Amino acid sequence: MNQKSFFASRMWIKSLGAAVAVLAGALAHAAPEPIKLGMIEGLSGPFGNAGEAVHRNLVWAVERVNARGGVKLPGGARPLSLARFDSKGATEEALSMLRAAIDQRVSFVLQGNSSATASALIDALNKHNEREPQRRALFLNYSAVDPALTNEKCSFWHFRFDAHADMRLAALTDQLADDSSVQRIYLIGQDYSFGQHVLKKGREMIAAKRPDIQIVGDELHPVGRVKDFIPYATKIKASGAQAVLTGNWGNDLTLLIKAAKEVGVNARFYTFYGNALGVPAALGDSGIDRVLAVAEWHPNVGTPSSDRFYAAFRERFPKPEDDYVHARMQAMVEVLVAGIEKARSAEPAAVARAMEGLKFDGKALGGMHQGTMRAADHQFIQPLYVSMMKRAGSPGVRFDNEGSGYGFRTVRFVDASKAEQPHACKMERPAGLK
């Protein structure tokens, strides 16, 4: 090799070394790999508005975690990322989206709008996690409330953060039992596992607490397919019912409420979800003192920490139509983060074990809302509020809903210890995790 070639080779080696050093430095300072969450929900179709409302809640929860530096792990903090998977409101499509999420290495699946879909996802994840332990995923449920999901169908891979239907019904029917003006009640619900259960259990609770109340209607309708609820509302009016009990959600509730107003139904509505997605605006003054809802929180709880929490959400999503926030969805993401940090790992089985029995003190929400993830059945235990529709600005109603001019005032508070109910779960744990 001549002298010129020798020096050229040395320069090339030095350049290569410098490039390798730069690349190594870049990799060392590269953004840490995010922890992937996948929301599988109906973002189009008849319940698309409910799916988008949930998405806003989850976006806000993820943003708040990332704003404080992400999830703290031994190898360094990692951010959360949230991916959307549109099930179009169909269970088969949700199962297809689950496969897509797992293919994208999503470790934590989030779903809630439909207990039938949640049940299918639990079955699918049980099989997948056994078949492919190197690609396990956890299912975090924010609103599928069929009690079976944490009873006979309970799964190590499933955690529910909403109060189940029997918890909600117990609070509503306690309030109903105190209303001596009600002698006749109409039951109506969506014709699938959740709606069927609400009507069955509702009958039982009413019979136990107020045997003098006559059930004058008991009806199920197709889910998400009824465009005109006038025939149903007409039957309710003809029955002479002084109260209606329903677990309907999304457009199936909004359209029922609108039809009831149109035909002049003069009854109180005891609902699971009557304080959102257009219901207050649809009723106007006719809903005052006549629509009740039950939830783990509502904007007019009235504590300073609750007010700050709600104001922060409205600052992030200022449009009136985007006013849909739930403490349980924020708590769900925070409990997940606490579980990952406790496990010192984002591996789903380790996180599941860490979440069992975890107590949420509410500090991540500014001191608002507490709860405990019950280890035996993976049911989150939290307080409940029954609230009644009022005009905004009346006593106890500082905030309205969705810019409607109407809000809800607490009429019954149920402490977490009273909201808790027995379970029938016989948890089967994966081999090596017993």
QUITA-V614161 format. One record per pair of residues at least 12 apart in sequence whose C-alpha atoms are under 10 Angstrom apart, sorted by the first residue. I is the first residue (numbers start at 1). GAP is how many residues later the second one is. Records with the same first field share a line. If there is no record, write none. Layout:
# QUITA-V614161
I=GAP / GAP
This chain:
# QUITA-V614161
31=47 / 48
32=43 / 44 / 45 / 46 / 47
33=44 / 45 / 46 / 47 / 48
34=36 / 37 / 43 / 44 / 45 / 46 / 47 / 48
35=35 / 36 / 43 / 44 / 45 / 46 / 47 / 70 / 71 / 72 / 73 / 302 / 305 / 311
36=43 / 44 / 45 / 46 / 47 / 65 / 68 / 69 / 70 / 71 / 72 / 73 / 310
37=21 / 25 / 43 / 44 / 45 / 46 / 47 / 64 / 68 / 69 / 70 / 71 / 72 / 73 / 100 / 101 / 102 / 103 / 296
38=43 / 44 / 45 / 46 / 47 / 59 / 60 / 62 / 63 / 64 / 66 / 67 / 68 / 69 / 70 / 71 / 72 / 73 / 101 / 102
39=12 / 15 / 16 / 19 / 43 / 44 / 45 / 46 / 47 / 48 / 58 / 59 / 62 / 67 / 69 / 70 / 71 / 72 / 73 / 100 / 101
40=15 / 43 / 44 / 45 / 46 / 47 / 48 / 49 / 53 / 54 / 55 / 56 / 57 / 58 / 61 / 69 / 70 / 71 / 72 / 73 / 77 / 78 / 81
41=13 / 14 / 43 / 44 / 45 / 46 / 47 / 48 / 49 / 50 / 52 / 53 / 56 / 69 / 70 / 71 / 72 / 73 / 76
42=42 / 43 / 44 / 45 / 46 / 47 / 48 / 49 / 51 / 52 / 69 / 70 / 71 / 72
43=12 / 41 / 42 / 43 / 44 / 45 / 46
44=42 / 43 / 44 / 45
45=41 / 42 / 43 / 44 / 45 / 179
46=42 / 43 / 177 / 178 / 179 / 180 / 181 / 204 / 205 / 206
47=41 / 42 / 66 / 176 / 177 / 202 / 203 / 204 / 205
48=38 / 39 / 40 / 41 / 202 / 203
49=201 / 202 / 228 / 273
50=63 / 199 / 200 / 201 / 226 / 227 / 274
51=35 / 36 / 37 / 38 / 60 / 61 / 62 / 199
52=32 / 270 / 272
53=224 / 268 / 269 / 270 / 271 / 272 / 273
54=57 / 58 / 59 / 88 / 89 / 270 / 271 / 272 / 275
55=27 / 28 / 29 / 274
56=257 / 260 / 261 / 266 / 267 / 268 / 269
57=256 / 260 / 265 / 266 / 267 / 268 / 269 / 270 / 271 / 272 / 273
58=24 / 52 / 267 / 268 / 271 / 272 / 274 / 275
59=22 / 23 / 24 / 271
60=252 / 253 / 256 / 257 / 265 / 269 / 270
61=19 / 252 / 268 / 269 / 270 / 271 / 272 / 273 / 304
62=17 / 18 / 19 / 20 / 268 / 271 / 272 / 275
63=16 / 17 / 18 / 19
64=16 / 266 / 269 / 270 / 300 / 301
65=14 / 15 / 268 / 269 / 272 / 299
66=12 / 13 / 14 / 15
67=12
70=267
71=263 / 265 / 266 / 267 / 269 / 270 / 273 / 275
72=265 / 266 / 268 / 269 / 270 / 272 / 273
73=267 / 268 / 269 / 270 / 271 / 272 / 273
74=267 / 270 / 271
75=269 / 270
77=264
78=268
80=253 / 257
81=25
82=24 / 26 / 27 / 28
83=18 / 21 / 23 / 26 / 27
84=13 / 17 / 26
85=12 / 13 / 15 / 16 / 25
87=30
89=24 / 25 / 28 / 135
90=24 / 26 / 27
91=23 / 24 / 25 / 26 / 27 / 28 / 29 / 30
92=25 / 28 / 29
93=24
94=17 / 23 / 24 / 26 / 27
95=22 / 23 / 25 / 26 / 29 / 30
98=23 / 26 / 27 / 39
99=25 / 26 / 29
101=36
102=23 / 26 / 33 / 34 / 35
103=32
105=30 / 31 / 32
106=29 / 30 / 31 / 32
107=28 / 29 / 30 / 31 / 32 / 239 / 240 / 241
108=28 / 29 / 30 / 31 / 32 / 49 / 228 / 238 / 239 / 240
109=12 / 16 / 28 / 29 / 30 / 31 / 32 / 49
110=28 / 29 / 30 / 31 / 32 / 33 / 49 / 219 / 222 / 223
111=28 / 29 / 30 / 31 / 32 / 33 / 49
112=27 / 28 / 29 / 30 / 31 / 32 / 33 / 48 / 49 / 50
113=28 / 29 / 30 / 31 / 32 / 136 / 137
114=29 / 30 / 31 / 32 / 78 / 79 / 80 / 81 / 109 / 135
115=26 / 28 / 29 / 30 / 31 / 32 / 33 / 34 / 77 / 78 / 79 / 80
116=28 / 29 / 30 / 33 / 76 / 77 / 78
117=27
118=21 / 22 / 23 / 25 / 26 / 27 / 28 / 31 / 40
119=25 / 27 / 29 / 30 / 34 / 35 / 39 / 74
121=18 / 37
122=16 / 17 / 27 / 31 / 32 / 33 / 34 / 35 / 36
123=30 / 32 / 34
125=12 / 13 / 14 / 30 / 32 / 33
126=12 / 29 / 30 / 31 / 32 / 304
129=28 / 219 / 220 / 301
130=300 / 301
133=215 / 216 / 297
134=213 / 214
135=212 / 213
136=21 / 211 / 212 / 213
137=20 / 21 / 210 / 211 / 212 / 215
138=18 / 19 / 20 / 21 / 209 / 210 / 211 / 213 / 214
139=16 / 17 / 18 / 19 / 20 / 21 / 209 / 213
140=17 / 18 / 19 / 20 / 21 / 189 / 192 / 193 / 196 / 238
141=17 / 18 / 19 / 20 / 21 / 188 / 191 / 238
142=17 / 18 / 19 / 20 / 21 / 184 / 186 / 187 / 188 / 189 / 190 / 191 / 238
143=17 / 18 / 19 / 20 / 21 / 22 / 185 / 186
144=16 / 17 / 18 / 19 / 20 / 21 / 50
145=15 / 16 / 17 / 18 / 19 / 20 / 21 / 22 / 23 / 48 / 49 / 50 / 52 / 53
146=17 / 18 / 19 / 20 / 47 / 48 / 49 / 50 / 51 / 52
147=16 / 17 / 18 / 19 / 20 / 46 / 47 / 50 / 51 / 232 / 276 / 277
148=16 / 17 / 45 / 46 / 49 / 275 / 276 / 277
149=15 / 228 / 229 / 230 / 276
150=14 / 226 / 227 / 228 / 229 / 273 / 274 / 275 / 276 / 277
151=225 / 226 / 227 / 228 / 271 / 272 / 273 / 274 / 275 / 276
152=225 / 271 / 272 / 273 / 274 / 275
153=224 / 271 / 272 / 273 / 274
154=222 / 223 / 224 / 225 / 269 / 270 / 271 / 272 / 273 / 274
155=222 / 223 / 270 / 271 / 272 / 273 / 274
156=193 / 196 / 197 / 200 / 219 / 220 / 221 / 222 / 271 / 272 / 273 / 274 / 277
157=191 / 192 / 195 / 196 / 221 / 271 / 272 / 273
158=194 / 219 / 220 / 221
159=173 / 177 / 193 / 196 / 197 / 214 / 215 / 216 / 218 / 219 / 220 / 221
160=168 / 172 / 213 / 214 / 217 / 218 / 219 / 220 / 221
161=135 / 166 / 167 / 168 / 169 / 170 / 171 / 172 / 174 / 210 / 211 / 212 / 217 / 218 / 219 / 220 / 221
162=133 / 134 / 164 / 165 / 166 / 167 / 170 / 217 / 218 / 219 / 220
163=131 / 132 / 133 / 165 / 216 / 217 / 218 / 219 / 220 / 221 / 256 / 257 / 258
164=30 / 215 / 216 / 217 / 255 / 256 / 257
165=29 / 30 / 32 / 33 / 36 / 37 / 82 / 107
166=31 / 32 / 35 / 36 / 39 / 253 / 254 / 255
167=127 / 214 / 217 / 247 / 251 / 252 / 253 / 254
168=30 / 79 / 103 / 104 / 125 / 126 / 127 / 128 / 216 / 217 / 218 / 251
169=29 / 30 / 32 / 33 / 36 / 37 / 76 / 77 / 78 / 101 / 102 / 103 / 125
170=31 / 32 / 35 / 36 / 39 / 244 / 248 / 249 / 251
171=122 / 123 / 124 / 213 / 214 / 215 / 241 / 242 / 243 / 247 / 248
172=30 / 33 / 73 / 98 / 99 / 100 / 120 / 121 / 122 / 213 / 214 / 215 / 240
173=29 / 30 / 32 / 33 / 35 / 36 / 37 / 72 / 97
174=31 / 32 / 35 / 36 / 212 / 238
175=95 / 117 / 211 / 212 / 236 / 237
176=30 / 33 / 34 / 37 / 67 / 69 / 92 / 94 / 116
177=28 / 29 / 31 / 32 / 33 / 34 / 36
178=31 / 32
179=31
180=30 / 33
181=32 / 61 / 62
182=28 / 30 / 31 / 32 / 59 / 60 / 61 / 85 / 86
183=27 / 28 / 29 / 30 / 31 / 32 / 33 / 57 / 58 / 59 / 60
184=28 / 29 / 30 / 31 / 32 / 33 / 55 / 56 / 57 / 58 / 59 / 60 / 83
185=21 / 28 / 29 / 30 / 31 / 32 / 33 / 51 / 54 / 55 / 56 / 57 / 58 / 59 / 60 / 82 / 83 / 84
186=13 / 28 / 29 / 30 / 31 / 32 / 33 / 49 / 50 / 51 / 53 / 54 / 55 / 56 / 57 / 58 / 59 / 60 / 81 / 83
187=12 / 13 / 15 / 16 / 28 / 29 / 30 / 31 / 32 / 33 / 49 / 54 / 56 / 57 / 58 / 59 / 60 / 83
188=29 / 30 / 31 / 32 / 33 / 44 / 48 / 56 / 57 / 58 / 59 / 60 / 68
189=29 / 30 / 31 / 32 / 33 / 34 / 56 / 57 / 58 / 59 / 60 / 63 / 64
190=29 / 30 / 31 / 32 / 33 / 34 / 56 / 57 / 58 / 59 / 62 / 63
191=28 / 29 / 30 / 31 / 32 / 33 / 57
192=28 / 29 / 30 / 31
194=53 / 54
195=24 / 25 / 26 / 28 / 51 / 52 / 53 / 54
196=23 / 24 / 51
197=50
198=47 / 48 / 49 / 50
199=19 / 20 / 21 / 46 / 47 / 48
200=18
202=43 / 44 / 45
203=12 / 15 / 42
214=27
215=24 / 26 / 28 / 29
216=19 / 20 / 22 / 23 / 24 / 25 / 26 / 28
217=18 / 19 / 22 / 23 / 24 / 27
218=18 / 27
219=13 / 27
220=12 / 26
221=31
222=30
223=25 / 26 / 28 / 29
224=25 / 26 / 27 / 28 / 29
225=26 / 27
226=25 / 26 / 29 / 30
227=24 / 25 / 28 / 29
228=24 / 27 / 28 / 30 / 31
229=23 / 24 / 25 / 26 / 27 / 28 / 29 / 30 / 31
230=25 / 26 / 27 / 28 / 29 / 30 / 31 / 32 / 33
231=25 / 28 / 29 / 32
232=24 / 27 / 28
233=23 / 24 / 25 / 26 / 27 / 28 / 29 / 30 / 31 / 32
234=25 / 26 / 28 / 29 / 30 / 31
235=25 / 28 / 30
236=24 / 27 / 28 / 29 / 30 / 31
237=23 / 26 / 27 / 28 / 29 / 30
238=27
239=26
240=25 / 26 / 27
241=24 / 25 / 26 / 27
242=23 / 24 / 25 / 26 / 27
243=22 / 23 / 24 / 25 / 26 / 27 / 47 / 48
244=21 / 22 / 23 / 24 / 25 / 26 / 27 / 47
245=23 / 24 / 25 / 26 / 27 / 47
246=23 / 24 / 25 / 26 / 27 / 28
247=23 / 24 / 25 / 26 / 27 / 46
248=23 / 24 / 25 / 26
249=22 / 23 / 24 / 25 / 27 / 28
250=23 / 24 / 26 / 27 / 28 / 29
251=26 / 27 / 28
253=18 / 19 / 20 / 21 / 23 / 24 / 25 / 26
254=19 / 20 / 22 / 23 / 24 / 25 / 26 / 27 / 28 / 29
255=23 / 24 / 27
256=23
257=12 / 17 / 21 / 22 / 23 / 25 / 26 / 30 / 34
258=20 / 21 / 22 / 23 / 24 / 25
259=23 / 24
260=23
261=21 / 22 / 23 / 25 / 26
262=21
264=22
265=21
266=20 / 21 / 24
267=19 / 20 / 23 / 24
268=19 / 20 / 21 / 22 / 23 / 24 / 120
269=18 / 20 / 21 / 22 / 23 / 24 / 119
270=20 / 21 / 22 / 23 / 24 / 116 / 117 / 118
271=20 / 21 / 22 / 23 / 24 / 115
272=20 / 21 / 22 / 23 / 114
273=18 / 19 / 20 / 21 / 22
274=17 / 18 / 19 / 20 / 113 / 114 / 115 / 134
275=16 / 17 / 18 / 19 / 20 / 23 / 49 / 112 / 113 / 114 / 125 / 126 / 127 / 131 / 132 / 133
276=17 / 45 / 47 / 48 / 49 / 125 / 126 / 131
277=44 / 45 / 46 / 47 / 124 / 125
278=43 / 123 / 124 / 125 / 126
279=12 / 122 / 123 / 125
280=109 / 110 / 111 / 120 / 121 / 122 / 123 / 124 / 125 / 126 / 127 / 128
281=120 / 121 / 122 / 123 / 124 / 125 / 126
282=122
283=106 / 121 / 123
284=105 / 106 / 107 / 120 / 121 / 122
285=104 / 105 / 106 / 120 / 121
286=103
287=101 / 102 / 103 / 104 / 119
288=100 / 101 / 102 / 103 / 118 / 119 / 120
289=98 / 99 / 100 / 101 / 102 / 119 / 120
290=98 / 99 / 100
291=96 / 97 / 98 / 99 / 117
292=94 / 95 / 96 / 97 / 98 / 116 / 117 / 118 / 119
293=92 / 93 / 94 / 95 / 96 / 115 / 116 / 117 / 118
294=90 / 91 / 92 / 93 / 94 / 116 / 118 / 119
295=31 / 32 / 33 / 87 / 88 / 89 / 90 / 91 / 92
296=30 / 31 / 32 / 73 / 74 / 85 / 86 / 87 / 88 / 89 / 90 / 117 / 118 / 120
297=28 / 29 / 30 / 31 / 71 / 72 / 85 / 86 / 87 / 88 / 89 / 90 / 113 / 116
298=12 / 26 / 27 / 28 / 29 / 86 / 87 / 88 / 89 / 101 / 103 / 109 / 110 / 111 / 112
299=12 / 25 / 26 / 27 / 28 / 98 / 99 / 100 / 101 / 102 / 108 / 109 / 110 / 111
300=87 / 96 / 97 / 98 / 99 / 100 / 107 / 108 / 109 / 110
301=84 / 86 / 95 / 96 / 97 / 98 / 107 / 108 / 109 / 112
302=94 / 95 / 96 / 97 / 107 / 108
303=65
304=62 / 63 / 64
305=57 / 58 / 60 / 61 / 62 / 63 / 64
306=21 / 59 / 60 / 61 / 62 / 63
307=61 / 91 / 92
308=57 / 58 / 59 / 60
309=16 / 18 / 56 / 57 / 58 / 59
310=13 / 14 / 15 / 16 / 17 / 89
311=88
313=12
318=84
319=83 / 84
320=80 / 81 / 82 / 83 / 84
321=80 / 81 / 82 / 83
322=79 / 80 / 81
323=77 / 78 / 79 / 80
324=77 / 78
327=35 / 38 / 41 / 42 / 43
328=41 / 42 / 43 / 52 / 54
330=32 / 34 / 35 / 39
331=29 / 30 / 31 / 33 / 34 / 37 / 38 / 39 / 40 / 49
332=28 / 41 / 48
334=26 / 28 / 29 / 30 / 31
335=19 / 20 / 23 / 24 / 25 / 26 / 27 / 29 / 36 / 37 / 38
336=15 / 16 / 18 / 19 / 22
337=14 / 18
338=13 / 16 / 17 / 20 / 21 / 22
339=12 / 13 / 14 / 15 / 16 / 17 / 19
340=12 / 13 / 14 / 15
341=13
342=12 / 13 / 16
343=12
349=80 / 81 / 84
350=83
352=23 / 26
353=22 / 80
354=21
355=17 / 18 / 19 / 20 / 23
356=16 / 17 / 18 / 19 / 20 / 21 / 22 / 23 / 24
357=15 / 16 / 17 / 18 / 19 / 21 / 22 / 23
358=13 / 14 / 15 / 16 / 17 / 22
359=12 / 13 / 14 / 15 / 21 / 22
360=12 / 13 / 20 / 21 / 22
369=13 / 14
370=12 / 13 / 46
371=12 / 45 / 46
372=44
374=46
375=52
376=47 / 48 / 49 / 50 / 51
377=45 / 46 / 47 / 48 / 49 / 50
378=47 / 49
379=41 / 42 / 44
380=36 / 40
381=34 / 35 / 36 / 37 / 38 / 39 / 40
382=32 / 33 / 34 / 35 / 36 / 37 / 38
383=30 / 31 / 32 / 33 / 34 / 35 / 36 / 37
384=28 / 29 / 30 / 31 / 32 / 34 / 35
385=24 / 25 / 26 / 27 / 28 / 29 / 30
386=22 / 23 / 24 / 25 / 26 / 27 / 28
387=20 / 21 / 22 / 23 / 24 / 25 / 26
388=19 / 20 / 21 / 22 / 23 / 24
389=12 / 17 / 18 / 19 / 20 / 21
390=15 / 16 / 17 / 18 / 19
391=13 / 14 / 15 / 16 / 17 / 18
392=12 / 13 / 14 / 15 / 16 / 17
393=12 / 13 / 14
394=12 / 13 / 14 / 15
395=14
396=12 / 13 / 14 / 15
397=12 / 13
